[in-house]
Amino acid sequence: MDQIRAVVVDPAATGRLSIKQVAAPLPGRSEALVRVRAISLNLGEIRRARGADPGWRPGWDIAGTVEAAAADGSGPKQGERVVGFLPFAAWAELVAVPTGSLATLPDKLSFEQAATLPVAGMTALYALGKNGSVLGRPVLITGASGGVGQFAVQLAHLGGARVVAAVSRAERAKYAQESGADEVIAGGDLAAAARFGPYHLILESVGGKSLTAALAMLRPGGMCVLFGTSENPEVSFDARQFYSSGGILYGFILFDEVKREPPALGLPRLIELMAAGRLRSPIEVRASWNEIGAIAERYWKREIAGKAVLTL
C-alpha cells in the first residue's frame, strides 16, 4: 500500500481540516503498524491545526488493531487491539506508533471508549499525582465538564479526595456531579470555591482570572498544576500572597510527562479502571471521521463538553 487516507490541514475546508491521500507510514524497528478504528479530539491539537500550514497532519489519540508488530519484537503482537498516542499525525487509516506509546485493550472495552484515554486520561492521571496522595485532601478541578476535567474528577474521587469542581455554565454542572464531585461551582467566578479550601491540589486549565483565584486558594505546601489556558494565557496575581503560603505552581505538558512515565505504563492503569467499570469515558459526541471538520469547529467553539470520538 503506497497511499492511505489521513486528516490534513486544509484552509478551504470547514474547521480547516479535510481527509486526503498521503504516503503510507514506514515503521521503524520499535514501531508497530496500527489500523486505526477510532480517534478522539482535544482542544490543543485543534488549536494547533488552526494555525498550521496547509498539509500539516494533526492528531494525538488513536485506538485500533495491530496490523504488523514491531520488527524488534517489542510491544503488542499482530491482531491485538490497542490504544495509543502520537505527538502528531495520528488521525489516519494506518499509523506507525512506538511500542512504548501503546497499550493492549481487553475485548470488553470499545475502540471509542479507549480513544479518549491517551491525552485526556493520562493528563488527569499524571496531574493528580504531582503533589502526593489526595486521600482525604481537598482538590479543586477547573474546566470540570471537559474531557480532562471529567476524568480528573472521577480519578480524584476514586483516590479519596474531597473534590470541588468548577464549570463555566450552570447547565454543565451535571457532568461534574455525574463524575463524583462533592461540590460544584458554576459560572465565571472561581472565588466561590474559596469556602471549600484551602486546597492541597488544584488542576487549572482556564488561565486568566481563574488562575489568579486558584493561586490564592492553596494551603501551605499546596500545588496548582497548570495544564491549559483555554480562556486567557495572561494572568496577574499577588506574588506576596502566593509565596507566603509556600504554594507551588507546576507547568504541565503531557509530551514532557510521558518521557518520565510512558503511555505503555500509564494507559494500562486507566484501562484496568475502565474495564472494571470504575472509570467512565466522557464521550458526548460520536460521529464518522468524515465529519472531522464540522466536529472540530464545534469543539473549538466550546459547543461540546467532554469528548468527541470519531470512527473510521
Secondary structure per residue as TSV (DSSP state, phi and psi in degrees):
chain	resnum	aa	ss	phi	psi
A	1	M	-	360.0	119.0
A	2	D	-	-92.9	-27.1
A	3	Q	E	-129.1	146.9
A	4	I	E	-135.0	169.0
A	5	R	E	-94.5	141.8
A	6	A	E	-151.1	157.8
A	7	V	E	-81.5	129.5
A	8	V	E	-132.0	158.5
A	9	V	E	-71.9	127.0
A	10	D	-	-138.5	100.6
A	11	P	T	-57.4	-21.2
A	12	A	T	-86.6	-8.5
A	13	A	S	-95.9	158.2
A	14	T	G	-58.1	130.6
A	15	G	G	69.8	6.9
A	16	R	G	62.7	24.2
A	17	L	E	-132.7	137.4
A	18	S	E	-148.2	168.3
A	19	I	E	-103.7	125.7
A	20	K	E	-138.5	167.9
A	21	Q	E	-76.7	134.1
A	22	V	E	-136.8	170.0
A	23	A	E	-66.4	140.6
A	24	A	-	-66.3	147.7
A	25	P	-	-71.7	148.8
A	26	L	-	-114.8	103.4
A	27	P	-	-70.8	146.5
A	28	G	-	-79.2	177.9
A	29	R	T	-62.8	-31.5
A	30	S	T	-104.8	26.0
A	31	E	E	-119.1	138.6
A	32	A	E	-99.6	145.9
A	33	L	E	-87.5	125.3
A	34	V	E	-118.3	128.1
A	35	R	E	-83.5	112.0
A	36	V	E	-78.5	134.2
A	37	R	E	-113.5	-26.3
A	38	A	E	-151.7	147.5
A	39	I	E	-131.5	159.7
A	40	S	E	-130.5	156.0
A	41	L	-	-100.3	147.1
A	42	N	-	-133.0	147.8
A	43	L	H	-60.5	-36.5
A	44	G	H	-62.8	-42.3
A	45	E	H	-74.2	-30.6
A	46	I	H	-68.6	-40.9
A	47	R	H	-60.5	-44.0
A	48	R	H	-62.3	-41.7
A	49	A	H	-65.4	-31.5
A	50	R	H	-69.3	-19.4
A	51	G	H	-114.5	3.5
A	52	A	S	-85.2	161.3
A	53	D	-	-70.9	152.3
A	54	P	T	-54.2	138.3
A	55	G	T	93.3	-16.5
A	56	W	-	-65.2	146.1
A	57	R	-	-112.5	112.9
A	58	P	-	-86.1	179.0
A	59	G	-	123.8	131.8
A	60	W	-	-120.4	-49.4
A	61	D	E	-95.5	132.7
A	62	I	E	-142.4	153.8
A	63	A	E	-140.4	142.5
A	64	G	E	-179.5	-151.4
A	65	T	E	-125.2	137.9
A	66	V	E	-70.0	118.7
A	67	E	E	-89.1	-32.4
A	68	A	E	-147.9	124.7
A	69	A	-	-69.3	161.3
A	70	A	-	-62.2	142.7
A	71	A	T	-65.6	-26.4
A	72	D	T	-84.6	3.0
A	73	G	S	84.6	-0.5
A	74	S	-	-83.5	159.8
A	75	G	S	75.9	-168.8
A	76	P	-	-66.5	156.5
A	77	K	-	-93.8	166.2
A	78	Q	T	-55.9	134.5
A	79	G	T	90.6	-13.2
A	80	E	-	-74.4	146.5
A	81	R	E	-83.8	133.5
A	82	V	E	-140.2	162.5
A	83	V	E	-127.2	145.4
A	84	G	E	-155.0	-178.1
A	85	F	E	-146.9	132.4
A	86	L	-	-130.4	154.7
A	87	P	S	-75.2	-17.8
A	88	F	S	-170.9	169.3
A	89	A	-	63.4	26.9
A	90	A	-	-81.6	-22.2
A	91	W	-	-83.1	86.2
A	92	A	B	-157.4	164.2
A	93	E	S	-64.4	-37.6
A	94	L	E	-137.9	129.9
A	95	V	E	-134.6	150.2
A	96	A	E	-99.2	119.7
A	97	V	E	-123.0	129.3
A	98	P	E	-56.3	138.4
A	99	T	G	-64.1	-24.0
A	100	G	G	-71.0	-8.5
A	101	S	G	-109.8	18.2
A	102	L	E	-124.6	150.3
A	103	A	E	-139.9	145.2
A	104	T	E	-79.7	153.0
A	105	L	-	-113.4	138.3
A	106	P	-	-73.5	156.1
A	107	D	T	-62.0	-25.5
A	108	K	T	-73.9	-13.8
A	109	L	S	-98.9	133.6
A	110	S	-	-78.9	160.6
A	111	F	H	-61.9	-35.8
A	112	E	H	-63.9	-45.8
A	113	Q	H	-59.7	-47.3
A	114	A	H	-63.9	-35.5
A	115	A	H	-63.6	-17.0
A	116	T	T	-82.6	-11.9
A	117	L	I	-79.3	-39.5
A	118	P	I	-58.1	-62.3
A	119	V	I	-79.6	-55.3
A	120	A	I	-66.1	-46.5
A	121	G	I	-67.0	-46.3
A	122	M	H	-69.2	-34.2
A	123	T	H	-60.1	-48.0
A	124	A	H	-61.5	-46.4
A	125	L	H	-62.6	-50.7
A	126	Y	H	-71.3	-36.7
A	127	A	H	-65.5	-39.8
A	128	L	H	-65.9	-21.1
A	129	G	T	-91.0	5.2
A	130	K	T	-76.2	-17.7
A	131	N	T	-128.5	36.6
A	132	G	S	79.6	-165.7
A	133	S	-	-62.8	141.6
A	134	V	-	-101.9	4.6
A	135	L	T	-57.7	119.9
A	136	G	T	72.1	8.9
A	137	R	S	-111.1	151.2
A	138	P	E	-77.6	130.5
A	139	V	E	-128.0	130.7
A	140	L	E	-109.4	130.9
A	141	I	E	-125.5	116.6
A	142	T	S	-90.8	164.8
A	143	G	S	58.1	37.8
A	144	A	T	-75.1	-6.1
A	145	S	T	-93.0	-7.3
A	146	G	B	-79.9	179.2
A	147	G	H	-62.2	-52.3
A	148	V	H	-61.2	-44.2
A	149	G	H	-60.0	-44.6
A	150	Q	H	-66.7	-39.8
A	151	F	H	-63.3	-42.6
A	152	A	H	-64.3	-41.6
A	153	V	H	-61.8	-45.3
A	154	Q	H	-61.5	-46.9
A	155	L	H	-68.4	-39.1
A	156	A	H	-64.2	-40.2
A	157	H	H	-62.8	-44.4
A	158	L	H	-62.6	-31.1
A	159	G	T	-81.0	1.8
A	160	G	T	85.8	14.9
A	161	A	-	-76.9	159.4
A	162	R	E	-91.1	106.4
A	163	V	E	-98.4	122.6
A	164	V	E	-110.6	124.5
A	165	A	E	-114.7	140.2
A	166	A	E	-117.2	131.1
A	167	V	E	-126.7	157.3
A	168	S	S	-75.7	-30.6
A	169	R	S	-136.3	148.3
A	170	A	G	-59.0	-35.9
A	171	E	G	-68.7	-11.8
A	172	R	G	-97.4	0.6
A	173	A	H	-60.3	-30.5
A	174	K	H	-59.7	-33.1
A	175	Y	H	-64.9	-41.5
A	176	A	H	-70.7	-39.2
A	177	Q	H	-63.8	-44.0
A	178	E	H	-66.7	-23.1
A	179	S	H	-84.5	-9.3
A	180	G	T	109.6	15.5
A	181	A	-	-66.0	141.7
A	182	D	S	-80.3	-33.7
A	183	E	E	-138.8	146.1
A	184	V	E	-128.8	128.6
A	185	I	E	-107.0	123.1
A	186	A	E	-114.9	141.1
A	187	G	S	113.1	178.7
A	188	G	S	-86.1	-1.7
A	189	D	-	-104.8	98.5
A	190	L	G	-69.3	-18.2
A	191	A	G	-56.1	-24.2
A	192	A	G	-63.1	-18.6
A	193	A	G	-80.2	-9.5
A	194	A	G	-61.4	-32.0
A	195	R	G	-68.4	-14.5
A	196	F	G	-99.5	-2.2
A	197	G	-	-97.5	-160.6
A	198	P	-	-70.0	164.0
A	199	Y	E	-108.2	140.4
A	200	H	E	-71.7	-36.8
A	201	L	E	-148.0	136.3
A	202	I	E	-127.3	127.2
A	203	L	E	-101.5	113.6
A	204	E	E	-119.8	130.8
A	205	S	-	-136.1	10.2
A	206	V	S	-100.7	-43.8
A	207	G	B	82.5	-173.2
A	208	G	T	57.0	-134.3
A	209	K	H	-63.6	-28.6
A	210	S	H	-64.3	-44.5
A	211	L	H	-67.2	-39.1
A	212	T	H	-56.1	-48.9
A	213	A	H	-65.2	-39.6
A	214	A	H	-61.9	-43.3
A	215	L	H	-63.8	-25.6
A	216	A	T	-82.5	-5.9
A	217	M	T	-106.0	6.1
A	218	L	E	-78.3	139.8
A	219	R	E	-81.8	166.5
A	220	P	E	-53.5	126.5
A	221	G	E	80.9	2.8
A	222	G	E	-74.5	160.5
A	223	M	E	-131.3	137.4
A	224	C	E	-107.0	117.6
A	225	V	E	-96.9	112.7
A	226	L	E	-97.8	113.6
A	227	F	-	-120.4	8.2
A	228	G	-	-175.3	162.2
A	229	T	-	-138.8	66.7
A	230	S	S	-65.3	-27.1
A	231	E	S	-98.5	-47.0
A	232	N	B	-157.2	121.7
A	233	P	S	-78.3	-12.1
A	234	E	-	-95.4	140.2
A	235	V	-	-147.1	145.4
A	236	S	-	-126.3	143.0
A	237	F	-	-153.1	163.2
A	238	D	-	-80.7	101.2
A	239	A	H	-62.4	-32.4
A	240	R	H	-64.0	-42.8
A	241	Q	H	-65.7	-35.6
A	242	F	H	-70.5	-51.8
A	243	Y	H	-74.9	-23.2
A	244	S	H	-70.6	-21.4
A	245	S	T	-83.8	-12.4
A	246	G	T	72.6	20.8
A	247	G	-	-74.5	164.5
A	248	I	E	-127.4	133.7
A	249	L	E	-108.8	119.5
A	250	Y	E	-113.8	121.2
A	251	G	E	-84.0	118.3
A	252	F	-	-108.7	122.8
A	253	I	-	-127.9	118.0
A	254	L	H	-58.3	-36.3
A	255	F	H	-63.1	-26.7
A	256	D	H	-82.0	-38.4
A	257	E	H	-63.0	-37.2
A	258	V	H	-72.8	-9.8
A	259	K	H	-74.1	-25.7
A	260	R	H	-91.8	-38.4
A	261	E	S	-135.1	97.3
A	262	P	-	-64.5	159.6
A	263	P	H	-55.0	-32.2
A	264	A	H	-63.5	-16.0
A	265	L	H	-99.3	-42.2
A	266	G	H	-75.6	-41.0
A	267	L	H	-61.5	-41.9
A	268	P	H	-59.0	-29.6
A	269	R	H	-64.7	-41.8
A	270	L	H	-71.7	-40.7
A	271	I	H	-60.3	-42.8
A	272	E	H	-61.2	-43.0
A	273	L	H	-65.6	-41.3
A	274	M	H	-70.0	-40.6
A	275	A	H	-64.9	-28.7
A	276	A	T	-84.3	-1.8
A	277	G	T	79.1	15.7
A	278	R	S	-98.1	-10.2
A	279	L	S	-132.9	129.0
A	280	R	-	-103.1	138.3
A	281	S	-	-81.0	121.2
A	282	P	-	-83.3	61.7
A	283	I	E	-85.0	124.2
A	284	E	E	-105.5	-32.7
A	285	V	E	-127.1	129.8
A	286	R	E	-119.2	133.7
A	287	A	E	-158.7	174.7
A	288	S	E	-80.4	150.5
A	289	W	G	-67.9	-12.0
A	290	N	G	-64.6	-15.6
A	291	E	G	-98.7	17.7
A	292	I	H	-53.9	-42.8
A	293	G	H	-65.1	-46.9
A	294	A	H	-66.4	-40.8
A	295	I	H	-67.5	-41.0
A	296	A	H	-61.8	-38.5
A	297	E	H	-64.7	-41.8
A	298	R	H	-64.7	-39.1
A	299	Y	H	-63.4	-43.8
A	300	W	H	-62.4	-35.1
A	301	K	T	-83.9	6.9
A	302	R	T	61.9	32.2
A	303	E	-	-86.4	-10.2
A	304	I	-	-118.4	121.7
A	305	A	-	-90.7	155.0
A	306	G	B	70.4	-143.1
A	307	K	E	-113.1	146.5
A	308	A	E	-108.8	126.8
A	309	V	E	-119.5	131.1
A	310	L	E	-116.6	137.7
A	311	T	E	-108.2	149.0
A	312	L	-	-103.0	360.0
